[in-house]
Amino acid sequence: MKIIQIKADQFFERLKNNGVSMWDLFRNMIDGEEKQLLFLDKDEKIIAEYILPKTVEELDDDLETFKKTISSKVNLN
């Protein structure tokens, strides 16, 4: 499995500045090989990780799970 390290602050700032969805970017990274995405803070400590699946269908399932989880924890109204 390929490991990709991502500096979280820069990553999310670029997404915001370019108007790109994280999930759309992940979708473009899918090539049939699982990847471990490690999100690092400014001190290069791991703050989150995500296993990018092999297929778009699996990614869509992850997105739905994420939406359900986040909506149960955050009041979006």
ROTOR-579351 format. One line per 5 residues: number of its first residue (from 1); their letters; for each residue x negated, y negated, z of N, C-alpha, C. Coordinates in steps of 0.1 Angstrom, whole numbers, plus 2048, in hexadecimal, padded with zeros to 3 digits. Each point is the difference from the previous one (the first is absolute). Layout:
<nodes>
NUM) A) X/Y/Z/X/Y/Z/X/Y/Z ~ ...
</nodes>
This chain:
<nodes>
1) MKIIQ) 7F7/80C/800/809/7F4/800/7F7/7F4/800 ~ 803/7F7/7F7/7F9/7F3/7FF/804/7F7/80C ~ 7F6/7F9/806/803/7F7/80B/7FD/7F1/7FB ~ 80A/7F8/802/7FF/7F2/7FB/802/7F7/80C ~ 7F6/7F7/803/800/7F7/80B/805/7F3/7FB
6) IKADQ) 80A/7FA/807/806/7F3/7FC/7FF/7F6/80B ~ 7FB/7F5/7FE/7FF/7F5/80A/80E/7FA/800 ~ 807/803/80B/80F/7FD/801/803/7F1/7FE ~ 7F9/7F7/806/803/7F2/7FF/7FF/7FB/7F1 ~ 7F6/804/7FA/7FE/7FC/7F2/80A/807/7F7
11) FFERL) 803/80C/802/809/808/7F8/80E/7FA/801 ~ 805/7FD/80C/80E/7FA/801/800/7F2/7FB ~ 7F6/7F8/802/7FF/7F3/7FB/801/800/7F0 ~ 7F9/809/7FA/800/801/7F1/80E/804/7FB ~ 806/80A/807/80D/804/7FC/80A/7F4/801
16) KNNGV) 7FF/7F8/80B/809/7F5/801/7FD/7F5/7F6 ~ 7F3/7FD/7FD/7FD/7F6/7F7/804/804/7F1 ~ 7FF/80D/7FD/803/804/7F3/80F/805/7FE ~ 807/7FF/80B/80E/805/7FF/802/80E/7FC ~ 7F7/808/806/800/80F/7FC/805/808/80D
21) SMWDL) 808/80A/7FD/804/809/80B/7F5/80A/803 ~ 7FE/803/80C/7F7/80A/804/804/80E/7FA ~ 80D/803/800/804/80C/7FA/7FE/801/7F1 ~ 802/7F5/7F9/7FD/800/7F2/7F1/802/7FD ~ 7F8/7FA/808/7F1/803/7FF/7FD/80E/803
26) FRNMI) 806/806/80A/7FE/80E/803/804/809/7F5 ~ 80C/7FC/7FA/805/808/7F4/7F6/800/7F5 ~ 7F9/7F5/7FE/7F6/7FF/7F5/7F4/808/803 ~ 7FD/803/80C/7F4/807/804/802/80F/7FF ~ 80C/805/7FE/803/80F/800/7FA/806/7F3
31) DGEEK) 7F8/80A/802/7FA/807/7F4/800/80F/802 ~ 808/805/809/800/80F/802/7F7/804/80B ~ 7F8/7F7/806/7F7/804/80B/804/7F8/80C ~ 801/807/80C/803/7F9/80C/7F4/7F7/804 ~ 804/7F5/806/7F5/7F7/804/803/7FB/80F
36) QLLFL) 7F6/7FF/808/802/7FB/80D/7FC/7F1/800 ~ 80A/7F8/803/7FE/7F1/801/7FE/7FC/80E ~ 7F4/7FB/803/7FD/7FB/80D/800/7F1/800 ~ 809/7FA/809/801/7F2/801/7F7/7FB/80C ~ 7F7/7F7/7FD/7F7/7FC/80A/802/7F1/804
41) DKDEK) 7FD/7FE/80D/801/7F2/804/7F3/7F9/7FD ~ 7FE/7F3/805/7F5/7F8/7FC/7F3/806/806 ~ 801/809/80A/7F4/806/806/7FE/80E/7FA ~ 808/803/7F6/7FF/80D/7F8/804/80C/809 ~ 809/7FD/809/806/80B/808/80D/804/7F9
46) IIAEY) 803/80D/800/80C/805/7FA/80D/7FB/808 ~ 809/7F9/7F9/80C/7FC/807/80C/808/7FB ~ 7FF/806/7F4/80B/808/7FB/7FA/809/7F5 ~ 807/80B/7FD/7FC/808/7F5/80D/805/7F9 ~ 7FE/804/7F4/80B/805/7F8/7FB/80A/7F6
51) ILPKT) 806/80B/7FF/7FC/80A/7F5/809/7FD/7F4 ~ 7F9/7FB/7F6/807/7FD/7F3/803/80E/7FA ~ 80D/803/7FD/803/80D/7FA/7FC/802/7F2 ~ 801/80C/7FB/7FD/804/7F2/80A/7FB/7F6 ~ 80C/7FE/804/80B/7FD/7F6/808/7F4/804
56) VEELD) 806/7F9/7F6/808/7F5/803/80C/804/808 ~ 806/80C/7FD/80B/804/808/7FD/801/80F ~ 7F5/805/803/7FC/801/80E/7FE/7F2/806 ~ 7FB/7F6/7F8/7FE/7F3/805/80E/7F9/802 ~ 809/803/7F7/80E/7FB/802/806/805/80D
61) DDLET) 7FE/80D/803/805/805/80D/7F9/7F9/80C ~ 7F3/7FE/7FF/7F9/7F8/80A/806/7F2/802 ~ 803/7FA/7F5/806/7F2/801/80D/801/807 ~ 809/809/7FD/80D/801/806/7FE/803/80F ~ 7F7/809/804/7FD/802/80E/7FB/7F4/807
66) FKKTI) 7F7/7F8/7F9/7FB/7F4/806/80B/7F6/802 ~ 809/7FE/7F6/80B/7F7/802/809/803/80B ~ 803/80D/802/809/805/80B/7F9/7FD/80E ~ 7F3/803/800/7F8/7FE/80D/800/7F2/803 ~ 7FC/7F7/7F7/7FE/7F2/803/80D/7F9/803
71) SSKVN) 80B/804/7F9/80D/7FA/803/805/804/80E ~ 7FC/80B/805/805/804/80D/7F8/7F9/80B ~ 7F4/7FB/7FC/7F7/7F9/80A/801/7F1/800 ~ 804/7FB/7F4/800/7F1/7FE/80E/7FC/7FD ~ 805/7F5/806/80D/7FB/7FD/7FE/7F7/7F4
76) LN) 805/804/7F4/7FE/7F9/7F4/80B/7F6/7FD ~ 809/7FE/809/80B/7F6/7FE/7FC/7F3/805
</nodes>
